[in-house]
Amino acid sequence: MLDQLLSSLTDGLLLGFVYGLAAMGLSLIWGVMTVINLAHGPVIALGMFGTYLLFSHVGMNPYLALFLVALLGLLSGFLIYGVAVHRVIDAPHLSSLLATFAVNMILIGVGTALFTTSPHNIDYPMGSLQLGSMITIPGTRFIAALGAVAFTAGLYLFLYFSRPGKAIRAVANNRVAAELMGIPSAQVLALSFGIGTMLAAVAGGLISTFFPFTILSGGPYELKSFVICVLGGLGNPLGALLGGLILGGLEGLVPTFMPVSWVPVVEFGLFVLVLLIRPSGLLGAK
Amino acid sequence: MKNRLRPGLWIPLAFVLIWGLAVLVLRQDTLRETTFTLLMFVGLASSLNILLGYTGYVSFGHIVFFGLGGYTGFYLLSQQGWPLYIAALAGGVLSAGLAWLLGLAVLRLRGAYFALATIGINEAARAFVSNFAPFGGATGLFVNFSAYDHYGGAGPALWLAFILLWIITLIILLTSFLVKHSRFGLGLLAIREDEDAAMVMGVKAPQAKTITFAISAFFPGIIGTLYFFKNGNVEPGDAFQLHMSIEALVMVMLGGQGTVLGPLVGAITYQGLRGYLLTSPLFKSLHLAVAGLFLLLIVLFVPAGAVGWVRGRFSGLRRFLE
C-alpha cells in the first residue's frame, strides 16, 4: 500500500511541475493586464502539435524542438495580443473574455480542419529511473519536470534581473505610473502576453512527450491551469508552481482512495472552495 | 399601466406569438423541430441576459442550470412518474434554489473571479452527475416509451413539449422586460455601471444579484426538462456542454446585451449562421473558426451588439427597440 502510494505521489508531483508551468503563463497574463486568457488551452495543444510536427516530419529531437516551439509560442502570443487583446484591454472583463474565447474557437476550428481530432503521440522513450526499491520514474516525465523547473527559473531570473522583466513587473504593479516613468506599456503588455503563451506552448510540448494528444487536449489543461492559478493566487507566477504541485499531488493520491472519475469533482470542489474562502490564493496577499 | 403598452414589449412578444401560431397551424414535424431548437436558444439567451445584460456579471455556467434542472425534471418524470408540467416546474425551482445558494456564496466575488467560479461550477457539476448513481452515471437516463401515452402517444407529446416551450419563451421575454423597467432592474443597471457607487446609493447589491441569479437560473431548468422529455433520454455529455454556455453568451452579445429584443435577434441570427456554415461545402470543416471570427469582430468593433448599435445610431427607434 505504502509503496503504491509513494509511487503514485511521485508520478503526480512530477506531472505537477508541468501543470505549474502551463498555469504560470495564465497567471502572468492575468497579473500584468487582468485578462483571463481563454485561448490558453488551444495554445497548449498547438505546443503539442508543434513538437509533434518537428519530431515526426523534420526528425528533430523533441527536446531540441521545444526551443523552437517556445520561439513560435512567443511570436503567436504577440500576434494574438495585437489582433484580439489590445483593443479590449481597458474594456470590461466580458469583452476580453469573449475576445480570447473567439481566438480559442478560431484556433480549435482551424486545428480540427488541419489535424482532425484523432489522437497523435510522440514515440521517443527515455528509459526509466529507479529510486530505491519501489519507485520507478519514467524518464520522459523526469525530464519534463526538470524542463519545467528550468523554464520557471528562467522566468524568475528574467522578471527580477533583466530590464524588460523589471518593466513587466512595473506595469503589473501600476500601469499609469509605469507609463509616467517612460515605460512603453503597449510593448510591455505584448511581451507579457507573448511570454504567457510561450510558457503554455512549452508546457504542451513537454506533455506531448509522455501522453497521447488531440487538438482538443488543451481544454482539460486549461481548466487545470485555472484551478492552479486560483490555488497559487492569480497573478502570482511563482505561486502557480506551488499550485501545480498541489494539483499534481492530488491527482496522484485521489485515485488510490476513490474511483478515478471522482478526481475532477475533488479538483473543482477545491477550486470553488479556495475562491470563496481565500480568493487571493494560498500565497497571495490578503 | 403605461409600461405594458410600450412597443419595446409587444414587438418581441408579438413576433414569438405569431411565429409559434404559424408553426401550430402548419403542423409540420421538421418545422416544429427547428423552431423548438431556436426557441430553446432564445429562452436560454434571454434568461442569461437577465444576469449578464442587466448586472454585467459573466456566467460561463448558465448551462449548469439547464443540465441540473433538466436532469431533476427528467428523473422525476421517468423514474418517479410525475406529470410533465409538475416535473418541469420542479426542475426550474430546483435550479433557482441552487442558484440562490450558489449566489449567496459566489456572488461575493466580483468580475473575473465570478466568471472563473462559474467555469468551476460547470465542470464540477458535470463530473458530479456522471458519478451520481441515481442519475444513471455516465450512460444517463431513458424515458420508458409508455410514459408518452399519458399525453396521447409520442406525436402529441412532442407537440405538447413544443407548446410549453413556446409559452415559457413568451414568459421569459415578459420577465426580461418587467425586470428591466422595474425599480429592482434600475438597481441592477446601477450595479453594472459601478457596484460601489450603487451600494452607496442604497442598492442592496448582494441581495439583488442573488435574486437575479435565481431568476435567470429558473428558466433554463424548465427548458432543460422539456428538451430532455422531447429527446427521450438524458446523459451528462448532453446536459453539460460548456460550449452551449458560450454559444448563449455569443447570442446575447450578437443581439445586444441588456436589451429585451437583443437575445431574440442574436439567437436566431447565430443559429441561422451556424446552420449555413455547417451545410456550406466551403466552410463545413471551418465553421467553428468562422463563428469565432464573427465573435471577435463583434467584440472588437460592435460591442453593443446589433440592437444596441441600432439604438445608438437611430435615436428615433429607441422607443421601439428595448
Interface residues (C-beta under 8 A of the other chain):
Chain A: W30 T34 I36 V83 A84 R87 V88 A91 P92 H93 L94 S95 L97 L98 A99 F101 A102 V103 N104 M105 I106 I108 G109 V110 T112 A113 L223 F226 V227 V230 L234 P259 S261 W262 P264 V265 F268 G269 F271 V272 L275 L276 P279
Chain B: L52 G56 V58 A105 V106 R108 L109 G111 A112 Y113 A115 L116 A117 I119 G120 I121 E123 A124 R126 A127 F128 S130 N131 A138 I246 L249 V250 M253 Q257 S285 L286 H287 L288 A289 V290 A291 G292 L293 L295 L296 V299 L300 P303
